[in-house]
Amino acid sequence: MAFSPNGNGGNGRGRLQRGGGAISEINVTPFVDVLLVLLVIFMLTAHVMESGIEVDVPTVRTTKDTTRDLPVVTLTKEGTLYLGEGVININELAPVVVKRYGRSQTVYVRADKSTPFEIVAQVLAELGEAKIGVSVVTKPEDSTRKRR
């Protein structure tokens, strides 16, 4: 025995009745398909939103936040030197910083905590010799950890 979804009493004609009303159901299948495609696209591209050079900086207590936009020199644990996003030679660092930002700017130096200190010291000496101010970037200490 077959059942009719609109309760027409089994006359065999289903929704194709004469004089019957218009079909007023919304087909949500295309809508769900589009949402699933957008979800997959978002999941695949979400990791691309994180950009920059991966550096694990040392942890210290927070002293003060700053909102100034300053030039950033980054040292990776392998010893690669970056000015902004581009690789730079240490011998060209001071002239390029002075040319781009002027002597009055302070330069942020970000170094991975695994970077040999000799390399960090060479960068600081190069910038200091050119009379460029230097600020070292650190990560705030986690306040929930117990102090030793």
SULURKA-V91728 format. One record per residue. RES is the residue in one letter. OMEGA is omega in degrees with one decimal (NA if undefined). Layout:
RES,OMEGA + RES,OMEGA
//
This chain:
M,-178.6 + A,177.5 + F,-180.0 + S,-177.6 + P,-178.4 + N,173.5 + G,-178.3 + N,173.1 + G,175.1 + G,179.0 + N,172.3 + G,-177.2 + R,177.0 + G,-175.7 + R,-177.3 + L,-179.8 + Q,173.3 + R,177.8 + G,179.1 + G,-179.7 + G,179.0 + A,177.2 + I,-174.5 + S,178.1 + E,178.5 + I,176.9 + N,-176.2 + V,-178.1 + T,177.8 + P,178.5 + F,179.1 + V,178.2 + D,179.6 + V,178.9 + L,178.9 + L,177.1 + V,177.5 + L,178.1 + L,178.7 + V,179.0 + I,178.8 + F,-179.0 + M,-178.9 + L,-175.7 + T,-176.8 + A,-178.6 + H,179.2 + V,-178.1 + M,176.5 + E,-177.5 + S,178.9 + G,-178.5 + I,-177.0 + E,179.4 + V,177.6 + D,-175.5 + V,179.4 + P,-177.9 + T,175.4 + V,176.3 + R,179.9 + T,177.0 + T,-178.3 + K,176.0 + D,177.9 + T,-179.9 + T,-179.3 + R,177.6 + D,-175.7 + L,175.2 + P,-176.5 + V,173.3 + V,-176.3 + T,175.6 + L,176.9 + T,-179.7 + K,175.6 + E,179.1 + G,177.9 + T,-176.0 + L,179.4 + Y,168.4 + L,-170.5 + G,-179.7 + E,-174.5 + G,176.6 + V,-179.1 + I,175.8 + N,-178.0 + I,179.6 + N,179.2 + E,-172.2 + L,-175.8 + A,178.5 + P,-179.4 + V,178.2 + V,179.5 + V,-179.2 + K,-176.9 + R,-168.8 + Y,-177.5 + G,-177.7 + R,-176.1 + S,-179.6 + Q,171.1 + T,-178.3 + V,172.7 + Y,176.0 + V,176.7 + R,178.7 + A,174.4 + D,-177.7 + K,177.4 + S,179.4 + T,176.9 + P,-176.0 + F,179.7 + E,179.6 + I,178.0 + V,-179.7 + A,178.1 + Q,178.8 + V,179.5 + L,179.0 + A,179.2 + E,179.4 + L,179.2 + G,178.6 + E,178.7 + A,179.0 + K,177.7 + I,178.0 + G,-176.7 + V,170.7 + S,-178.7 + V,-178.6 + V,175.9 + T,178.7 + K,179.9 + P,178.4 + E,179.1 + D,-175.1 + S,-179.5 + T,178.1 + R,177.8 + K,176.6 + R,-179.8 + R,NA
//
